[in-house]
C-alpha cells in the first residue's frame, strides 16, 4: 500500500529542525565575520564574500544537519594560483581566525570539525563568461573546475515547479533513505554517492507524475536500476549530468566497491519497496516501509481518528512548505552571477480523421469539446532549449471512463522534435497531453495541453 499520510509524517520527521537551521546560520555568520575582519594583508586582497551553499540553498537538507557548506568567494586569478596552494592558504587563514586544530584538507575544500556539525569551506572564484560559473580547486587533478551554484538553485526550483512541488520533498526522502541504508545500517562513515549526486540522480530518473511518494520511490529506483544496474554491479558509477549546466557531467570520485555497494542498496530497496506496496493492510505496509527508511518512518496511525482507508488521489497534494525567512536571507546574502531564465516549450495540436492523416485544423488548448475518436497531432511549436534534446509526451486521462482503465499512458523518451505525437479522443472529460524537453536525462522545460472530449 502507498499509505500517503505516513509518508507526509515521515517528511516532517526528516525536515531539519529550527534549531539545526539556526545553528547553520550562526556557524556561517561567525565564520563570515572572522574572515571579513581578518587583518592579514594578502587575505584582505583575496577575500570577497562568504555564502551558504549546498542543500540549504536548494532547500533539500534533511535532519540532522551534520555538514554546513560555505563558499568563500575569492578575488584571485585561477591561472596564477594552483589549487593546492589556495586550499593550503585557506586552511592557514582558518587556523589563524579561531579554528586551530579543527581543520582538515579535503579534495576541494577545508573541513572544520565542530562539536556536532562540520563546516565544509569551499574556495570559489568567479568567471566571466556566458554561463556565469564559479570555479573550485581540485587538488588531486591540479585543475580548477567549473561549478554552477546559481544554476543548481535555479534547477532545483524549476524541477520543483515542473513537478507540482514534489521534487524537493522527494529528494529529501531519497537522501534520508540512503543515509539510513548506508550510514546507519551498514555503518559507512561518509556514504558515496553524496547528497548532491543523489539530487541529480532524482532529477534524471524520477517519475514526476507519480501520484504518491511510494510509487515515486519505486519508479525512481526502477528507472535507475534499469539504466545503471549492470554498470553499478560491475563497479562503475554512471555519468551524471550537472544540474547547473546539463551540458556538463559531474566530476565524481567513486571507487568500484562504493559503486557495487550502491548497487546492492538500490536493488535490495527496490525489491523491499515493491513488496511494501503489495501489502494488504496499512499496518503491514507501514512496517515494511519502516524497514526501508528506518525508525523515522511511522508504523502507527497519527491518532485514533485516522481513517483506515488511505486516499491515493490526494496523496501528494498536502505537502508543506519548509522555508524560513531568516534562513532565506542568509542564502541571498551574497551577490552571485545572474541566473538564466527558466526554459520554456510551447506545443500546438491539430485535428485529423485518422492517425498520421491530413491535418484539418488547429485545436486550441482547453478549446471546444471534441467528439470521441477524433485524432489529434501534437507538435513542439517552439522551445529555447538548445539542441540536441529529446521530447517526451505523456497522456494524463481523467474522469470516470478513464478511471476504468490505466489513467496515465507514457510515451517513450527519445521522440525527435519534428516528429508528431498522435492521440485519439477516447474518454469523456478533460484530459492533458504533457510535453517535456529532456537534455542529458534532465527535464529542461515542460508544458501541458488540455483536451476536452464530449
C-alpha positions as CSV (number, residue, x, y, z in Angstrom):
1,X,0.0,0.0,0.0
2,X,1.1,3.6,-0.6
3,X,-0.1,5.0,2.8
4,X,0.4,8.7,1.8
5,X,-0.3,10.2,5.2
6,X,2.5,8.1,6.7
7,X,4.9,9.5,4.0
8,X,3.8,13.0,4.9
9,X,4.6,12.3,8.6
10,X,7.9,10.9,7.5
11,X,8.7,14.1,5.7
12,X,8.0,16.1,8.8
13,X,10.4,13.8,10.8
14,X,13.3,14.3,8.4
15,X,12.8,18.0,7.9
16,X,15.6,20.0,9.6
17,X,14.6,21.4,12.9
18,X,14.6,25.2,13.5
19,X,17.4,24.6,16.0
20,X,19.5,22.9,13.3
21,X,18.8,25.7,10.8
22,X,19.6,28.4,13.4
23,X,22.9,26.6,14.1
24,X,23.8,26.6,10.4
25,X,23.1,30.3,10.2
26,X,25.1,31.0,13.3
27,X,28.1,29.0,12.2
28,X,28.1,30.8,8.9
29,X,27.8,34.2,10.4
30,X,30.6,33.6,12.8
31,X,32.9,32.2,10.0
32,X,32.0,35.1,7.7
33,X,32.6,37.7,10.4
34,X,36.0,36.2,11.3
35,X,37.2,36.1,7.7
36,X,35.9,39.6,6.8
37,X,37.7,41.1,9.8
38,X,41.0,39.2,9.4
39,X,43.7,41.8,9.1
40,X,46.2,39.8,7.0
41,X,47.2,41.9,4.1
42,X,47.2,39.1,1.5
43,X,43.8,37.8,2.8
44,X,42.2,41.3,2.6
45,X,43.1,41.3,-1.1
46,X,41.8,37.8,-1.6
47,X,38.5,37.9,0.4
48,X,35.3,39.0,-1.3
49,X,32.4,37.3,0.5
50,X,31.1,34.1,2.0
51,X,27.7,32.5,1.5
52,X,25.8,29.4,2.5
53,X,25.5,26.9,-0.3
54,X,24.6,23.3,-0.8
55,X,21.4,21.6,0.2
56,X,20.4,24.7,2.3
57,X,20.2,27.0,-0.7
58,X,18.2,24.3,-2.6
59,X,16.0,23.5,0.4
60,X,16.9,19.8,0.2
61,X,18.7,19.4,3.5
62,X,17.4,16.7,6.0
63,X,17.6,16.3,9.7
64,X,20.0,16.0,11.5
65,X,22.2,18.6,9.8
66,X,25.8,17.4,10.2
67,X,27.5,19.3,7.4
68,X,27.2,23.0,6.6
69,X,28.6,24.1,3.1
70,X,30.1,27.6,3.0
71,X,31.6,29.1,-0.2
72,X,34.3,31.6,0.1
73,X,34.3,34.0,-2.9
74,X,37.9,35.0,-3.7
75,X,39.4,37.8,-5.7
76,X,42.1,35.8,-7.4
77,X,43.2,34.6,-10.9
78,X,42.9,30.8,-11.2
79,X,45.6,30.8,-13.9
80,X,48.0,32.4,-11.4
81,X,47.1,30.2,-8.3
82,X,47.5,26.5,-8.1
83,X,44.5,24.6,-6.5
84,X,46.8,23.0,-3.8
85,X,48.3,26.4,-2.8
86,X,44.9,28.0,-2.5
87,X,43.4,25.3,-0.3
88,X,46.6,25.3,1.9
89,X,46.4,29.1,2.3
90,X,42.7,29.0,3.1
91,X,43.4,26.4,5.8
92,X,46.1,28.6,7.3
93,X,43.8,31.6,7.4
94,X,41.0,29.5,9.1
95,X,43.6,28.3,11.7
96,X,44.5,32.0,12.3
97,X,40.9,33.2,12.9
98,X,40.0,30.8,15.6
99,X,39.7,27.3,14.2
100,X,43.0,26.0,15.4
101,X,43.4,22.2,15.4
102,X,39.9,21.8,14.0
103,X,40.7,21.8,10.2
104,X,41.5,19.2,7.7
105,X,42.3,19.3,4.0
106,X,39.8,17.8,1.6
107,X,39.8,17.3,-2.2
108,X,38.3,20.7,-2.9
109,X,37.8,22.3,0.4
110,X,38.8,22.6,4.1
111,X,36.8,20.8,6.7
112,X,36.2,22.4,10.1
113,X,35.2,19.9,12.7
114,X,32.9,21.5,15.3
115,X,31.3,19.7,18.3
116,X,28.2,18.5,16.5
117,X,28.5,19.9,13.0
118,X,31.1,20.0,10.2
119,X,31.8,23.1,8.2
120,X,32.9,22.4,4.6
121,X,34.6,25.6,3.5
122,X,35.0,25.8,-0.3
123,X,37.1,28.4,-2.1
124,X,35.4,29.7,-5.3
125,X,36.4,32.2,-7.9
126,X,34.0,34.0,-10.3
127,X,34.5,33.5,-14.0
128,X,33.3,36.0,-16.7
129,X,31.6,34.1,-19.5
130,X,28.2,33.4,-20.8
131,X,27.4,30.6,-18.3
132,X,28.5,32.6,-15.3
133,X,30.1,29.6,-13.5
134,X,32.3,29.7,-10.4
135,X,35.5,27.7,-10.3
136,X,36.6,25.5,-7.4
137,X,40.0,23.9,-6.9
138,X,40.6,20.1,-7.4
139,X,43.8,19.2,-5.6
140,X,44.4,15.7,-7.0
141,X,43.7,16.7,-10.6
142,X,45.6,20.0,-10.1
143,X,43.0,22.0,-12.0
144,X,40.2,24.4,-11.4
145,X,36.7,23.0,-12.1
146,X,33.6,24.9,-13.1
147,X,30.7,24.8,-10.7
148,X,27.2,26.4,-11.1
149,X,25.7,27.3,-7.7
150,X,23.2,29.6,-9.1
151,X,22.3,27.1,-11.8
152,X,21.9,24.4,-9.1
153,X,19.5,26.6,-7.1
154,X,17.6,27.5,-10.2
155,X,17.4,23.9,-11.4
156,X,16.0,22.7,-8.1
157,X,13.4,25.5,-8.1
158,X,12.4,24.8,-11.7
159,X,12.3,21.0,-11.2
160,X,10.1,21.6,-8.2
161,X,7.7,23.8,-10.1
162,X,7.6,21.4,-13.1
163,X,6.8,18.5,-10.7
164,X,4.0,20.3,-8.9
165,X,6.1,21.0,-5.8
166,X,7.1,17.4,-5.2
167,X,10.7,17.3,-6.4
168,X,12.2,18.9,-3.3
169,X,10.3,16.7,-0.8
170,X,11.1,13.6,-2.8
171,X,14.8,14.5,-2.8
172,X,14.6,14.6,1.0
173,X,13.0,11.2,1.0
174,X,15.7,9.7,-1.2
175,X,18.5,11.4,0.9
176,X,17.1,10.1,4.1
177,X,16.6,6.6,2.7
178,X,20.2,6.4,1.5
179,X,21.6,7.8,4.7
180,X,19.7,5.2,6.7
181,X,20.7,2.3,4.5
182,X,24.4,3.3,4.1
183,X,25.3,5.1,7.3
184,X,23.1,3.6,9.9
185,X,22.6,0.1,8.7
186,X,25.9,-0.5,7.0
187,X,27.9,1.8,9.3
188,X,29.6,3.7,6.5
189,X,31.0,6.9,7.9
190,X,30.8,9.0,4.7
191,X,28.5,7.3,2.2
192,X,29.1,7.7,-1.5
193,X,27.4,8.9,-3.6
194,X,26.9,12.2,-1.7
195,X,23.8,14.3,-1.4
196,X,24.1,16.4,-4.5
197,X,24.7,13.4,-6.7
198,X,21.6,11.8,-5.3
199,X,19.7,15.1,-6.1
200,X,21.0,14.9,-9.7
201,X,20.0,11.2,-9.9
202,X,16.5,12.0,-8.8
203,X,16.3,14.8,-11.5
204,X,17.3,12.2,-14.1
205,X,15.3,9.1,-13.0
206,X,12.3,10.4,-11.1
207,X,8.7,9.8,-12.2
208,X,7.5,13.4,-11.8
209,X,3.9,12.3,-12.5
210,X,3.7,9.6,-9.8
211,X,0.6,10.2,-7.7
212,X,2.1,9.1,-4.4
213,X,5.6,9.2,-2.8
214,X,5.5,5.4,-2.5
215,X,5.0,5.0,-6.2
216,X,7.5,7.7,-7.0
217,X,10.1,5.9,-4.9
218,X,9.6,2.6,-6.6
219,X,9.6,4.1,-10.0
220,X,12.8,6.1,-9.3
221,X,14.7,3.0,-8.1
222,X,13.3,1.0,-11.0
223,X,14.3,3.6,-13.6
224,X,17.8,4.0,-12.0
225,X,18.3,0.2,-11.9
226,X,17.1,-0.4,-15.4
227,X,19.5,2.2,-16.8
228,X,22.5,1.7,-14.5
229,X,22.2,-1.6,-12.7
230,X,24.6,-3.6,-14.8
231,X,27.1,-0.7,-14.7
232,X,27.0,-0.3,-11.0
233,X,27.2,-4.1,-10.4
234,X,30.4,-4.1,-12.3
235,X,31.8,-1.3,-10.1
236,X,31.3,1.6,-12.5
237,X,29.3,4.7,-11.5
238,X,27.3,6.2,-14.3
239,X,27.9,9.7,-15.7
240,X,25.5,12.2,-14.0
241,X,24.6,15.5,-15.7
242,X,25.4,18.6,-13.7
243,X,22.0,20.2,-12.7
244,X,23.5,23.7,-13.0
245,X,24.6,23.1,-16.6
246,X,23.3,19.9,-18.2
247,X,25.9,20.1,-21.0
248,X,28.5,19.1,-18.3
249,X,28.9,15.9,-16.3
250,X,29.6,15.9,-12.6
251,X,33.2,15.3,-11.6
252,X,32.8,12.3,-9.2
253,X,35.2,10.1,-7.4
254,X,33.5,6.8,-6.7
255,X,35.6,3.7,-6.0
256,X,34.4,0.3,-7.6
257,X,33.5,-1.1,-4.1
258,X,31.4,2.0,-3.5
259,X,29.6,1.7,-6.8
260,X,28.9,-2.0,-6.1
261,X,27.6,-1.2,-2.6
262,X,25.3,1.4,-4.0
263,X,24.0,-1.2,-6.5
264,X,23.3,-3.6,-3.6
265,X,21.3,-0.9,-1.7
266,X,19.3,0.1,-4.7
267,X,18.5,-3.5,-5.7
268,X,17.5,-4.6,-2.2
269,X,15.5,-1.4,-1.5
270,X,13.6,-1.7,-4.8
271,X,12.6,-5.3,-4.0
272,X,11.6,-4.3,-0.5
273,X,9.6,-1.2,-1.7
274,X,7.7,-3.3,-4.3
275,X,6.8,-5.7,-1.5
276,X,5.7,-2.9,0.8
277,X,3.3,-1.6,-1.9
278,X,1.8,-5.0,-2.3
279,X,0.9,-5.5,1.4
280,X,-2.8,-5.9,2.1
281,X,-3.0,-3.9,5.3
282,X,-1.9,-0.4,6.3
283,X,-0.1,-1.9,9.4
284,X,1.9,-4.4,7.3
285,X,2.8,-1.8,4.7
286,X,3.9,0.7,7.3
287,X,6.2,-1.8,9.0
288,X,7.7,-2.8,5.6
289,X,8.4,0.8,4.7
290,X,9.9,1.3,8.2
291,X,12.5,-1.4,7.3
292,X,13.4,0.6,4.2
293,X,13.5,4.1,5.7
294,X,14.3,3.4,9.4
295,X,12.8,4.4,12.7
296,X,11.7,7.9,11.4
297,X,9.1,6.2,9.3
298,X,5.9,5.8,11.4
299,X,4.3,2.4,11.9
300,X,1.2,3.5,13.8
301,X,-1.6,5.9,12.9
302,X,-1.1,9.5,14.0
303,X,-4.3,9.2,16.1
304,X,-7.3,7.0,16.7
305,X,-9.2,9.3,14.3
306,X,-7.0,8.4,11.3
307,X,-9.1,6.5,8.8
308,X,-8.1,3.0,7.8
309,X,-8.7,4.0,4.2
310,X,-5.8,5.9,2.6
311,X,-6.6,8.3,-0.2
312,X,-4.1,8.0,-3.0
313,X,-5.7,10.6,-5.2
314,X,-4.8,13.4,-2.7
315,X,-1.6,11.8,-1.6
316,X,0.8,14.5,-2.9
317,X,-1.4,17.5,-2.6
318,X,-0.8,18.4,1.1
319,X,3.0,19.0,1.1
320,X,4.2,21.6,3.5
321,X,6.5,24.5,2.5
322,X,9.6,24.1,4.6
323,X,11.1,27.6,4.5
324,X,12.2,30.2,7.0
325,X,12.7,33.9,6.2
326,X,15.9,34.2,8.3
327,X,17.5,31.2,6.5
328,X,16.5,32.5,3.1
329,X,18.1,35.8,3.9
330,X,21.4,34.1,4.7
331,X,21.3,32.3,1.3
332,X,20.6,35.6,-0.5
333,X,23.3,37.5,1.4
334,X,25.8,37.5,-1.4
335,X,25.7,38.8,-4.9
336,X,26.3,35.9,-7.3
337,X,26.3,35.8,-11.1
338,X,22.8,36.3,-12.5
339,X,20.7,33.1,-13.1
340,X,19.3,32.4,-16.5
341,X,15.6,32.4,-17.2
342,X,13.7,29.2,-16.9
343,X,13.4,27.2,-20.1
344,X,10.1,27.1,-22.0
345,X,8.4,24.9,-24.5
346,X,5.2,25.7,-26.5
347,X,3.1,23.0,-28.1
348,X,0.4,23.0,-30.7
349,X,-2.3,20.5,-31.7
350,X,-4.2,19.7,-35.0
351,X,-7.2,17.6,-35.6
352,X,-7.4,14.8,-38.2
353,X,-9.7,12.0,-39.3
354,X,-7.0,9.3,-39.0
355,X,-3.6,8.6,-37.5
356,X,-0.9,10.4,-39.5
357,X,-3.6,11.7,-41.8
358,X,-4.1,15.1,-43.2
359,X,-4.2,17.9,-40.6
360,X,-7.7,19.5,-40.7
361,X,-7.3,22.5,-38.3
362,X,-5.7,23.8,-35.2
363,X,-7.1,22.8,-31.8
364,X,-6.5,25.3,-29.0
365,X,-5.6,24.1,-25.5
366,X,-8.8,23.9,-23.4
367,X,-10.7,24.7,-26.5
368,X,-14.1,23.3,-27.6
369,X,-15.2,19.8,-26.7
370,X,-14.2,17.3,-29.4
371,X,-16.2,14.2,-30.3
372,X,-14.8,10.8,-29.4
373,X,-12.4,9.1,-31.8
374,X,-11.1,12.3,-33.2
375,X,-7.3,12.1,-33.9
376,X,-5.0,14.8,-32.6
377,X,-1.5,15.5,-33.8
378,X,0.7,17.3,-31.2
379,X,3.9,19.1,-32.1
380,X,6.6,21.3,-30.4
381,X,5.9,24.8,-31.8
382,X,8.9,26.4,-30.1
383,X,11.4,26.0,-27.3
384,X,14.5,27.8,-26.1
385,X,16.3,24.6,-25.1
386,X,19.3,24.2,-27.4
387,X,19.7,21.0,-29.4
388,X,20.4,18.2,-29.1
389,X,17.5,17.1,-26.8
390,X,14.7,14.6,-26.6
391,X,10.9,15.1,-26.4
392,X,8.7,13.0,-24.1
393,X,4.9,13.0,-24.4
394,X,2.7,11.8,-21.6
395,X,-1.1,11.5,-21.8
396,X,-2.9,12.1,-18.5
397,X,-6.6,11.0,-18.6
398,X,-9.2,12.0,-16.1
399,X,-12.8,11.2,-15.3
400,X,-14.9,8.1,-14.6
401,X,-14.5,6.5,-18.0
402,X,-10.7,6.8,-18.0
403,X,-10.6,5.5,-14.4
404,X,-11.7,2.1,-15.6
405,X,-8.5,1.8,-17.5
406,X,-4.9,3.0,-17.0
407,X,-5.1,6.7,-16.3
408,X,-1.5,7.5,-17.4
409,X,-0.1,6.3,-20.7
410,X,3.6,7.3,-21.1
411,X,5.1,7.9,-24.4
412,X,8.8,6.8,-24.6
413,X,11.6,9.4,-24.4
414,X,13.6,9.9,-27.5
415,X,11.0,11.3,-29.9
416,X,12.7,13.8,-32.1
417,X,11.4,17.4,-32.1
418,X,10.0,17.3,-35.6
419,X,8.1,14.0,-35.0
420,X,4.4,14.3,-34.1
421,X,2.7,12.6,-31.2
422,X,-0.6,11.2,-32.2
423,X,-3.6,10.6,-29.8
424,X,-7.2,9.8,-30.3
425,X,-10.0,11.2,-28.1
426,X,-11.4,8.2,-26.2
427,X,-12.8,9.2,-22.8
428,X,-15.3,11.9,-21.9
429,X,-14.0,14.7,-19.8
430,X,-10.9,17.0,-19.6
431,X,-7.5,15.4,-20.3
432,X,-3.9,16.5,-20.6
433,X,-1.1,16.0,-23.0
434,X,2.2,16.8,-21.2
435,X,5.3,17.6,-23.2
436,X,8.8,17.5,-21.7
437,X,12.0,18.6,-23.3
438,X,14.9,16.5,-21.9
439,X,18.6,17.2,-22.2
440,X,21.2,14.8,-20.8
441,X,18.5,13.0,-19.0
442,X,17.2,16.1,-17.1
443,X,13.8,17.8,-17.8
444,X,14.6,21.3,-19.0
445,X,11.1,22.5,-19.9
446,X,7.6,21.3,-19.6
447,X,4.2,22.3,-20.9
448,X,0.6,21.0,-20.7
449,X,-2.1,21.0,-23.4
450,X,-5.7,20.5,-22.2
451,X,-8.1,18.5,-24.4
452,X,-11.8,18.4,-23.7
453,X,-13.9,15.4,-25.0
454,X,-17.7,15.3,-25.1
